[in-house]
Amino acid sequence: MDEFILIVSVASSVLSVILFFKVWGMCNDVDRIMRKMTSTVGKEDITVLIIEGKYDEAEAVLNKTIAERIARMNKPEYAYSTETIDKLLINLFKEYEPYYKKMGRSIPEILKNNTGADVMEWYKYYVGKVEIK
């Protein structure tokens, strides 16, 4: 009888470890799905437009993507300070600048000249025009 209990205990321990790693993997999958759902356009889509030579269309998508991300920065649940928003803006422009350079263009000044104080105005302006998820 003791051998049976030992076998069942070892089997349940192994299955518990396997279940732990399965749940961990599922959490990573959910994280990837959430990132896909919150972004309206992927960088792959922009790259494809650039490769196809559709620069005007790619620039419009890039401008809209940057505007959406700027608008999202001031959502009430984030409660970022203006200094944090300034840092986020710098990183945002560094992230998308290579795409503009591939097309031989630059980020429009109306987007690039934003500061943390301007983001609130962007949020108010785009909240009705840009779907913020």
Buried (B, 14 or more C-beta within 10 A) or exposed (E): EEEEEEEEEEEEEEEEEEEEEEEEEEEEEEEEEEEEEEBBEEBEBBEEBBEEEBBEEBBEBBBBBBBBBBBBBBEEEEEBEBEEBBEBBEEBBEEBBEBBEBBEBEBBEEBEEBEBEBBBEBBEEBBEEBEBE
